[in-house]
């Protein structure tokens, strides 16, 4: 059976944690930041976890990311 290709766009956007949870960057951090408060911008700076319902589709894009 041939090797599976990793979707490079997904590989740049998602990282796997040690417990096979998928981390992603928060949305709403690119522009129009003036109306967002400093507390909200600080919270958006970090990584968040992908919802469990999307886990299977992301794993299909990144077959070798799962441990």
N, CA, C and O atoms as a CHARMM CRD file, in Angstrom:
* protein
*
  268
    1    1 UNK  N      0.84900  -1.18700   0.00000 PROA 1      0.00000
    2    1 UNK  CA     0.00000   0.00000   0.00000 PROA 1      0.00000
    3    1 UNK  C      0.88900   1.24300   0.00000 PROA 1      0.00000
    4    1 UNK  O      1.86000   1.29500   0.75500 PROA 1      0.00000
    5    2 UNK  N      0.58000   2.25400  -0.83500 PROA 2      0.00000
    6    2 UNK  CA     1.44500   3.43700  -0.90800 PROA 2      0.00000
    7    2 UNK  C      1.31200   4.30600   0.34100 PROA 2      0.00000
    8    2 UNK  O      0.34200   4.22400   1.09400 PROA 2      0.00000
    9    3 UNK  N      2.32300   5.13200   0.51800 PROA 3      0.00000
   10    3 UNK  CA     2.28700   6.06500   1.63700 PROA 3      0.00000
   11    3 UNK  C      1.18500   7.09100   1.42400 PROA 3      0.00000
   12    3 UNK  O      0.85800   7.44400   0.29100 PROA 3      0.00000
   13    4 UNK  N      0.62000   7.56400   2.52300 PROA 4      0.00000
   14    4 UNK  CA    -0.40900   8.60800   2.46100 PROA 4      0.00000
   15    4 UNK  C      0.26400   9.97500   2.51300 PROA 4      0.00000
   16    4 UNK  O      1.26800  10.15900   3.20100 PROA 4      0.00000
   17    5 UNK  N     -0.29100  10.91300   1.79000 PROA 5      0.00000
   18    5 UNK  CA     0.26300  12.26200   1.79900 PROA 5      0.00000
   19    5 UNK  C     -0.41100  13.09600   2.88000 PROA 5      0.00000
   20    5 UNK  O     -1.62400  13.02700   3.07800 PROA 5      0.00000
   21    6 UNK  N      0.39600  13.87800   3.56800 PROA 6      0.00000
   22    6 UNK  CA    -0.11500  14.81600   4.55700 PROA 6      0.00000
   23    6 UNK  C     -0.57500  16.07600   3.84500 PROA 6      0.00000
   24    6 UNK  O      0.12000  16.57300   2.95900 PROA 6      0.00000
   25    7 UNK  N     -1.72400  16.59400   4.21600 PROA 7      0.00000
   26    7 UNK  CA    -2.18600  17.86700   3.68200 PROA 7      0.00000
   27    7 UNK  C     -1.34300  18.97200   4.30900 PROA 7      0.00000
   28    7 UNK  O     -1.40600  19.18900   5.51900 PROA 7      0.00000
   29    8 UNK  N     -0.56200  19.66400   3.50400 PROA 8      0.00000
   30    8 UNK  CA     0.40200  20.63400   4.02900 PROA 8      0.00000
   31    8 UNK  C     -0.27900  21.85000   4.65300 PROA 8      0.00000
   32    8 UNK  O      0.25700  22.43700   5.59200 PROA 8      0.00000
   33    9 UNK  N     -1.43500  22.23200   4.15300 PROA 9      0.00000
   34    9 UNK  CA    -2.15600  23.36500   4.74600 PROA 9      0.00000
   35    9 UNK  C     -2.58100  23.02900   6.16800 PROA 9      0.00000
   36    9 UNK  O     -2.48500  23.86900   7.06300 PROA 9      0.00000
   37   10 UNK  N     -3.05300  21.79600   6.37700 PROA 10     0.00000
   38   10 UNK  CA    -3.46500  21.37100   7.71900 PROA 10     0.00000
   39   10 UNK  C     -2.26400  21.23200   8.63700 PROA 10     0.00000
   40   10 UNK  O     -2.35400  21.54700   9.82400 PROA 10     0.00000
   41   11 UNK  N     -1.14100  20.76500   8.10500 PROA 11     0.00000
   42   11 UNK  CA     0.05800  20.58100   8.92600 PROA 11     0.00000
   43   11 UNK  C      0.58100  21.90700   9.46000 PROA 11     0.00000
   44   11 UNK  O      1.17000  21.95500  10.54000 PROA 11     0.00000
   45   12 UNK  N      0.36900  22.98700   8.70600 PROA 12     0.00000
   46   12 UNK  CA     0.82100  24.30100   9.15600 PROA 12     0.00000
   47   12 UNK  C     -0.12600  24.91000  10.18000 PROA 12     0.00000
   48   12 UNK  O      0.28500  25.76400  10.96600 PROA 12     0.00000
   49   13 UNK  N     -1.38600  24.48500  10.18600 PROA 13     0.00000
   50   13 UNK  CA    -2.38000  25.09600  11.06200 PROA 13     0.00000
   51   13 UNK  C     -2.60400  24.35700  12.36900 PROA 13     0.00000
   52   13 UNK  O     -3.00400  24.96800  13.36000 PROA 13     0.00000
   53   14 UNK  N     -2.35500  23.05500  12.39300 PROA 14     0.00000
   54   14 UNK  CA    -2.69100  22.24500  13.56100 PROA 14     0.00000
   55   14 UNK  C     -1.46100  21.53300  14.11100 PROA 14     0.00000
   56   14 UNK  O     -0.55600  21.16700  13.36200 PROA 14     0.00000
   57   15 UNK  N     -1.44000  21.34000  15.43900 PROA 15     0.00000
   58   15 UNK  CA    -0.39300  20.56900  16.11000 PROA 15     0.00000
   59   15 UNK  C     -1.07500  19.57200  17.03400 PROA 15     0.00000
   60   15 UNK  O     -2.14900  19.84400  17.57000 PROA 15     0.00000
   61   16 UNK  N     -0.44900  18.42300  17.21600 PROA 16     0.00000
   62   16 UNK  CA    -0.98700  17.41200  18.11600 PROA 16     0.00000
   63   16 UNK  C     -0.35300  17.55800  19.49400 PROA 16     0.00000
   64   16 UNK  O      0.85300  17.77600  19.61300 PROA 16     0.00000
   65   17 UNK  N     -1.17900  17.43400  20.53800 PROA 17     0.00000
   66   17 UNK  CA    -0.65500  17.43700  21.89400 PROA 17     0.00000
   67   17 UNK  C     -0.23000  16.01800  22.25300 PROA 17     0.00000
   68   17 UNK  O     -0.40600  15.10100  21.45100 PROA 17     0.00000
   69   18 UNK  N      0.32000  15.83000  23.43600 PROA 18     0.00000
   70   18 UNK  CA     0.78100  14.50200  23.84300 PROA 18     0.00000
   71   18 UNK  C     -0.36900  13.51900  24.00200 PROA 18     0.00000
   72   18 UNK  O     -0.18100  12.31200  23.85400 PROA 18     0.00000
   73   19 UNK  N     -1.55300  14.02900  24.30200 PROA 19     0.00000
   74   19 UNK  CA    -2.71000  13.14900  24.50700 PROA 19     0.00000
   75   19 UNK  C     -3.57500  13.03500  23.26400 PROA 19     0.00000
   76   19 UNK  O     -4.76300  12.72400  23.35500 PROA 19     0.00000
   77   20 UNK  N     -2.97100  13.29100  22.07800 PROA 20     0.00000
   78   20 UNK  CA    -3.67900  13.20500  20.79400 PROA 20     0.00000
   79   20 UNK  C     -4.83500  14.18600  20.67600 PROA 20     0.00000
   80   20 UNK  O     -5.78000  13.93700  19.92800 PROA 20     0.00000
   81   21 UNK  N     -4.77400  15.28400  21.39500 PROA 21     0.00000
   82   21 UNK  CA    -5.72700  16.35800  21.16100 PROA 21     0.00000
   83   21 UNK  C     -5.08500  17.29900  20.14900 PROA 21     0.00000
   84   21 UNK  O     -3.86000  17.37600  20.05800 PROA 21     0.00000
   85   22 UNK  N     -5.90100  18.00600  19.39700 PROA 22     0.00000
   86   22 UNK  CA    -5.38600  18.86400  18.34200 PROA 22     0.00000
   87   22 UNK  C     -5.48100  20.31600  18.78400 PROA 22     0.00000
   88   22 UNK  O     -6.54200  20.79000  19.19300 PROA 22     0.00000
   89   23 UNK  N     -4.34100  21.02000  18.69400 PROA 23     0.00000
   90   23 UNK  CA    -4.28700  22.42300  19.07000 PROA 23     0.00000
   91   23 UNK  C     -4.36200  23.27800  17.81700 PROA 23     0.00000
   92   23 UNK  O     -3.88300  22.88900  16.75200 PROA 23     0.00000
   93   24 UNK  N     -4.97500  24.46000  17.96100 PROA 24     0.00000
   94   24 UNK  CA    -5.07000  25.40200  16.85500 PROA 24     0.00000
   95   24 UNK  C     -4.96000  26.81800  17.39700 PROA 24     0.00000
   96   24 UNK  O     -5.14600  27.05100  18.59100 PROA 24     0.00000
   97   25 UNK  N     -4.66100  27.75100  16.52400 PROA 25     0.00000
   98   25 UNK  CA    -4.58400  29.16100  16.89300 PROA 25     0.00000
   99   25 UNK  C     -6.00100  29.71100  17.02600 PROA 25     0.00000
  100   25 UNK  O     -6.91100  29.26800  16.32600 PROA 25     0.00000
  101   26 UNK  N     -6.18300  30.66800  17.91300 PROA 26     0.00000
  102   26 UNK  CA    -7.50000  31.28200  18.08800 PROA 26     0.00000
  103   26 UNK  C     -7.85900  32.14200  16.89400 PROA 26     0.00000
  104   26 UNK  O     -6.98400  32.71700  16.24600 PROA 26     0.00000
  105   27 UNK  N     -9.15500  32.23000  16.60300 PROA 27     0.00000
  106   27 UNK  CA    -9.60200  33.08900  15.50900 PROA 27     0.00000
  107   27 UNK  C     -9.83000  34.50400  16.04700 PROA 27     0.00000
  108   27 UNK  O     -9.73500  34.74200  17.25100 PROA 27     0.00000
  109   28 UNK  N    -10.12600  35.42400  15.15500 PROA 28     0.00000
  110   28 UNK  CA   -10.38600  36.84000  15.47800 PROA 28     0.00000
  111   28 UNK  C     -9.15800  37.56200  16.00600 PROA 28     0.00000
  112   28 UNK  O     -9.28700  38.42400  16.87500 PROA 28     0.00000
  113   29 UNK  N     -7.96800  37.23600  15.50800 PROA 29     0.00000
  114   29 UNK  CA    -6.74800  37.90100  15.98500 PROA 29     0.00000
  115   29 UNK  C     -6.00400  38.61300  14.86800 PROA 29     0.00000
  116   29 UNK  O     -4.89900  39.10200  15.10500 PROA 29     0.00000
  117   30 UNK  N     -6.55100  38.69600  13.66400 PROA 30     0.00000
  118   30 UNK  CA    -5.80800  39.22800  12.52400 PROA 30     0.00000
  119   30 UNK  C     -5.94500  40.74500  12.36600 PROA 30     0.00000
  120   30 UNK  O     -4.93800  41.43500  12.20500 PROA 30     0.00000
  121   31 UNK  N     -7.14100  41.26200  12.40900 PROA 31     0.00000
  122   31 UNK  CA    -7.32900  42.69400  12.17700 PROA 31     0.00000
  123   31 UNK  C     -8.55400  43.16400  12.95600 PROA 31     0.00000
  124   31 UNK  O     -9.24300  42.36200  13.58800 PROA 31     0.00000
  125   32 UNK  N     -8.81600  44.45800  12.90700 PROA 32     0.00000
  126   32 UNK  CA    -9.87700  45.11700  13.68300 PROA 32     0.00000
  127   32 UNK  C     -9.71200  44.80300  15.17400 PROA 32     0.00000
  128   32 UNK  O    -10.64800  44.36700  15.84500 PROA 32     0.00000
  129   33 UNK  N     -8.49600  45.03800  15.66800 PROA 33     0.00000
  130   33 UNK  CA    -8.20400  44.74800  17.07000 PROA 33     0.00000
  131   33 UNK  C     -8.48900  45.93700  17.97700 PROA 33     0.00000
  132   33 UNK  O     -8.46900  45.79800  19.20000 PROA 33     0.00000
  133   34 UNK  N     -8.75400  47.10400  17.39700 PROA 34     0.00000
  134   34 UNK  CA    -8.93700  48.30200  18.22100 PROA 34     0.00000
  135   34 UNK  C    -10.20200  48.23200  19.05300 PROA 34     0.00000
  136   34 UNK  O    -10.24200  48.76800  20.16000 PROA 34     0.00000
  137   35 UNK  N    -11.23800  47.57800  18.54000 PROA 35     0.00000
  138   35 UNK  CA   -12.49400  47.50200  19.30400 PROA 35     0.00000
  139   35 UNK  C    -12.49700  46.34800  20.29800 PROA 35     0.00000
  140   35 UNK  O    -13.42400  46.23200  21.10000 PROA 35     0.00000
  141   36 UNK  N    -11.47400  45.48800  20.26300 PROA 36     0.00000
  142   36 UNK  CA   -11.38300  44.37800  21.21200 PROA 36     0.00000
  143   36 UNK  C    -10.55000  44.82700  22.40200 PROA 36     0.00000
  144   36 UNK  O     -9.50900  45.46400  22.24300 PROA 36     0.00000
  145   37 UNK  N    -11.01500  44.49100  23.58200 PROA 37     0.00000
  146   37 UNK  CA   -10.32700  44.92500  24.78900 PROA 37     0.00000
  147   37 UNK  C     -9.01700  44.18600  25.00000 PROA 37     0.00000
  148   37 UNK  O     -8.79500  43.13500  24.40000 PROA 37     0.00000
  149   38 UNK  N     -8.13700  44.73100  25.85900 PROA 38     0.00000
  150   38 UNK  CA    -6.84400  44.09600  26.09600 PROA 38     0.00000
  151   38 UNK  C     -6.96100  42.71400  26.72600 PROA 38     0.00000
  152   38 UNK  O     -6.15900  41.82900  26.42900 PROA 38     0.00000
  153   39 UNK  N     -7.94400  42.52300  27.58400 PROA 39     0.00000
  154   39 UNK  CA    -8.13600  41.21100  28.21100 PROA 39     0.00000
  155   39 UNK  C     -8.52000  40.17100  27.16300 PROA 39     0.00000
  156   39 UNK  O     -8.03700  39.03900  27.18800 PROA 39     0.00000
  157   40 UNK  N     -9.39000  40.56600  26.24800 PROA 40     0.00000
  158   40 UNK  CA    -9.82500  39.65200  25.18300 PROA 40     0.00000
  159   40 UNK  C     -8.66600  39.32900  24.23400 PROA 40     0.00000
  160   40 UNK  O     -8.50900  38.18300  23.81300 PROA 40     0.00000
  161   41 UNK  N     -7.86100  40.33100  23.90000 PROA 41     0.00000
  162   41 UNK  CA    -6.72200  40.10000  23.00600 PROA 41     0.00000
  163   41 UNK  C     -5.67900  39.19500  23.64800 PROA 41     0.00000
  164   41 UNK  O     -5.06800  38.37100  22.96800 PROA 41     0.00000
  165   42 UNK  N     -5.47600  39.34200  24.93800 PROA 42     0.00000
  166   42 UNK  CA    -4.53600  38.47200  25.66400 PROA 42     0.00000
  167   42 UNK  C     -5.00900  37.03200  25.64500 PROA 42     0.00000
  168   42 UNK  O     -4.21500  36.11000  25.45700 PROA 42     0.00000
  169   43 UNK  N     -6.30800  36.84400  25.84200 PROA 43     0.00000
  170   43 UNK  CA    -6.88200  35.49300  25.85700 PROA 43     0.00000
  171   43 UNK  C     -6.80000  34.84400  24.47500 PROA 43     0.00000
  172   43 UNK  O     -6.58500  33.63600  24.37100 PROA 43     0.00000
  173   44 UNK  N     -6.96900  35.63300  23.42300 PROA 44     0.00000
  174   44 UNK  CA    -6.92400  35.11500  22.05900 PROA 44     0.00000
  175   44 UNK  C     -5.51100  34.78500  21.59400 PROA 44     0.00000
  176   44 UNK  O     -5.33900  34.10400  20.58300 PROA 44     0.00000
  177   45 UNK  N     -4.51200  35.25300  22.30900 PROA 45     0.00000
  178   45 UNK  CA    -3.12700  35.05800  21.90500 PROA 45     0.00000
  179   45 UNK  C     -2.70100  33.58800  21.95500 PROA 45     0.00000
  180   45 UNK  O     -1.88300  33.15100  21.14600 PROA 45     0.00000
  181   46 UNK  N     -3.24500  32.84300  22.88500 PROA 46     0.00000
  182   46 UNK  CA    -2.80900  31.46700  23.08600 PROA 46     0.00000
  183   46 UNK  C     -3.45200  30.48200  22.12900 PROA 46     0.00000
  184   46 UNK  O     -4.24100  30.85900  21.26300 PROA 46     0.00000
  185   47 UNK  N     -3.10000  29.20400  22.29900 PROA 47     0.00000
  186   47 UNK  CA    -3.66100  28.13500  21.47800 PROA 47     0.00000
  187   47 UNK  C     -4.90800  27.58900  22.17000 PROA 47     0.00000
  188   47 UNK  O     -5.03300  27.64800  23.39400 PROA 47     0.00000
  189   48 UNK  N     -5.82800  27.05600  21.36500 PROA 48     0.00000
  190   48 UNK  CA    -7.02500  26.41300  21.89500 PROA 48     0.00000
  191   48 UNK  C     -7.12500  25.01500  21.29700 PROA 48     0.00000
  192   48 UNK  O     -6.40400  24.68100  20.35700 PROA 48     0.00000
  193   49 UNK  N     -8.00600  24.21700  21.83600 PROA 49     0.00000
  194   49 UNK  CA    -8.18900  22.85700  21.33900 PROA 49     0.00000
  195   49 UNK  C     -9.29800  22.81600  20.30100 PROA 49     0.00000
  196   49 UNK  O    -10.27800  23.55600  20.38100 PROA 49     0.00000
  197   50 UNK  N     -9.12100  21.93700  19.32900 PROA 50     0.00000
  198   50 UNK  CA   -10.13300  21.73000  18.29800 PROA 50     0.00000
  199   50 UNK  C    -11.28400  20.94200  18.90100 PROA 50     0.00000
  200   50 UNK  O    -11.07100  20.05700  19.73000 PROA 50     0.00000
  201   51 UNK  N    -12.49300  21.25900  18.48800 PROA 51     0.00000
  202   51 UNK  CA   -13.67500  20.55000  18.97100 PROA 51     0.00000
  203   51 UNK  C    -13.58600  19.07500  18.57900 PROA 51     0.00000
  204   51 UNK  O    -13.06100  18.74000  17.51800 PROA 51     0.00000
  205   52 UNK  N    -14.09900  18.20600  19.43400 PROA 52     0.00000
  206   52 UNK  CA   -14.02600  16.76700  19.19800 PROA 52     0.00000
  207   52 UNK  C    -14.73800  16.31200  17.94200 PROA 52     0.00000
  208   52 UNK  O    -14.34900  15.30400  17.35100 PROA 52     0.00000
  209   53 UNK  N    -15.77000  17.02600  17.51600 PROA 53     0.00000
  210   53 UNK  CA   -16.49800  16.63900  16.31600 PROA 53     0.00000
  211   53 UNK  C    -15.66500  16.84800  15.05100 PROA 53     0.00000
  212   53 UNK  O    -15.93300  16.20800  14.03400 PROA 53     0.00000
  213   54 UNK  N    -14.66300  17.72600  15.09100 PROA 54     0.00000
  214   54 UNK  CA   -13.80200  17.97700  13.93500 PROA 54     0.00000
  215   54 UNK  C    -12.54100  17.12000  13.94300 PROA 54     0.00000
  216   54 UNK  O    -11.78200  17.13100  12.97400 PROA 54     0.00000
  217   55 UNK  N    -12.31100  16.38500  15.01600 PROA 55     0.00000
  218   55 UNK  CA   -11.06400  15.62900  15.20200 PROA 55     0.00000
  219   55 UNK  C    -10.83100  14.62800  14.07700 PROA 55     0.00000
  220   55 UNK  O     -9.72600  14.54400  13.54000 PROA 55     0.00000
  221   56 UNK  N    -11.84700  13.87900  13.72300 PROA 56     0.00000
  222   56 UNK  CA   -11.69500  12.81400  12.73500 PROA 56     0.00000
  223   56 UNK  C    -11.32400  13.36500  11.35600 PROA 56     0.00000
  224   56 UNK  O    -10.49200  12.78100  10.66200 PROA 56     0.00000
  225   57 UNK  N    -11.92800  14.47000  10.96000 PROA 57     0.00000
  226   57 UNK  CA   -11.63100  15.02800   9.64400 PROA 57     0.00000
  227   57 UNK  C    -10.21900  15.60200   9.57600 PROA 57     0.00000
  228   57 UNK  O     -9.58300  15.53900   8.52400 PROA 57     0.00000
  229   58 UNK  N     -9.71700  16.16300  10.68200 PROA 58     0.00000
  230   58 UNK  CA    -8.35800  16.69700  10.69100 PROA 58     0.00000
  231   58 UNK  C     -7.34000  15.56700  10.70300 PROA 58     0.00000
  232   58 UNK  O     -6.29200  15.67000  10.06400 PROA 58     0.00000
  233   59 UNK  N     -7.63500  14.49700  11.41800 PROA 59     0.00000
  234   59 UNK  CA    -6.73500  13.34800  11.44000 PROA 59     0.00000
  235   59 UNK  C     -6.63600  12.72300  10.05300 PROA 59     0.00000
  236   59 UNK  O     -5.57700  12.22100   9.67700 PROA 59     0.00000
  237   60 UNK  N     -7.71600  12.74800   9.29500 PROA 60     0.00000
  238   60 UNK  CA    -7.67900  12.23200   7.92500 PROA 60     0.00000
  239   60 UNK  C     -6.74000  13.05900   7.04800 PROA 60     0.00000
  240   60 UNK  O     -6.12000  12.52000   6.13100 PROA 60     0.00000
  241   61 UNK  N     -6.62900  14.35900   7.31800 PROA 61     0.00000
  242   61 UNK  CA    -5.71800  15.22000   6.56800 PROA 61     0.00000
  243   61 UNK  C     -4.25600  15.03300   6.99900 PROA 61     0.00000
  244   61 UNK  O     -3.33500  15.27300   6.21800 PROA 61     0.00000
  245   62 UNK  N     -4.06000  14.60400   8.24600 PROA 62     0.00000
  246   62 UNK  CA    -2.71200  14.44000   8.78400 PROA 62     0.00000
  247   62 UNK  C     -2.54400  13.02700   9.34700 PROA 62     0.00000
  248   62 UNK  O     -2.57200  12.84900  10.56500 PROA 62     0.00000
  249   63 UNK  N     -2.37100  12.02400   8.49100 PROA 63     0.00000
  250   63 UNK  CA    -2.35100  10.64700   8.96200 PROA 63     0.00000
  251   63 UNK  C     -1.16500  10.29900   9.84000 PROA 63     0.00000
  252   63 UNK  O     -1.26300   9.37800  10.65100 PROA 63     0.00000
  253   64 UNK  N     -0.04500  11.00200   9.71100 PROA 64     0.00000
  254   64 UNK  CA     1.14200  10.66400  10.49700 PROA 64     0.00000
  255   64 UNK  C      1.32600  11.56100  11.70600 PROA 64     0.00000
  256   64 UNK  O      2.34600  11.47100  12.38800 PROA 64     0.00000
  257   65 UNK  N      0.35300  12.42900  11.98700 PROA 65     0.00000
  258   65 UNK  CA     0.45200  13.29100  13.14700 PROA 65     0.00000
  259   65 UNK  C     -0.00600  12.61700  14.42800 PROA 65     0.00000
  260   65 UNK  O      0.40400  13.00900  15.52000 PROA 65     0.00000
  261   66 UNK  N     -0.86300  11.59700  14.29700 PROA 66     0.00000
  262   66 UNK  CA    -1.40900  10.89600  15.46100 PROA 66     0.00000
  263   66 UNK  C     -0.33200  10.01900  16.06000 PROA 66     0.00000
  264   66 UNK  O      0.43200   9.37600  15.34000 PROA 66     0.00000
  265   67 UNK  N     -0.27500   9.99500  17.38200 PROA 67     0.00000
  266   67 UNK  CA     0.73100   9.17800  18.07100 PROA 67     0.00000
  267   67 UNK  C      0.10700   7.95000  18.66800 PROA 67     0.00000
  268   67 UNK  O      0.80200   7.14300  19.28700 PROA 67     0.00000
